[in-house]
Amino acid sequence: MKIIMLGAPGAGKGTQAKQIADKYKIPHISTGDIFRANIKNNTELGQKAKQYMDQGLLVPDELTCDLVMDRIKQDDCKNGFILDGFPRTIPQAEALDAALDKINEKMDYAINVDVPDENIVNRMGGRRCCLNCGATYHVVTIPTKVEGICDRCGSPVVLRDDDKPETVQKRLTVYHDQTQPLIDYYEKQSILKTVDGTKSMEAVFDDITAILGA
């Protein structure tokens, strides 16, 4: 079962991807994790990616696709995998399809977690993050036991710049420009499935498992 997760930043696709990975015993592959692992292990692909990242540049599509393909050829992906954060653009999707085609594989599902922009701005504006241990909270849905203090390590929790309304709005604009076209792309391939991301986390997960099968 080979799945791509689609959805705007803050739609909850990462959370759903982790749950799907646990339920179906397939790896959850995030491009950020792949970059970090390759850089840490000083692989040839990692060294190339680091050159771009050190200059604050985006890693080119071809190199990103090579890193993803390198990951999905590993043994733990033989029963499937979930891609989270890739592809983000049509050229990346085309590169992925071409690379999979060479090994006689193709994606099975593109799951779009659909949430209106205003919900996302409100949702992300409530997020709080501990800069010390990385724990994440939400002022409404997952509050800290003591206001402003991390449950896990006792450090202060903060609203990250990434989650401020004006930044979220910019990220959503980029998403609609670059990533929204992927929804049409996968719809044409008849593998797109859309779920209502405004429901509770559990209800969204139930909807996804209904699509994938028990």
Helices and strands as residue ranges (DSSP letters): E 2-6, H 13-24, E 28-30, H 31-40, H 44-54, H 61-72, G 75-77, E 81-84, H 90-102, E 109-114, H 117-125, E 127-130, E 136-138, E 157-158, G 161-163, H 165-178, H 180-188, E 192-196, H 201-212
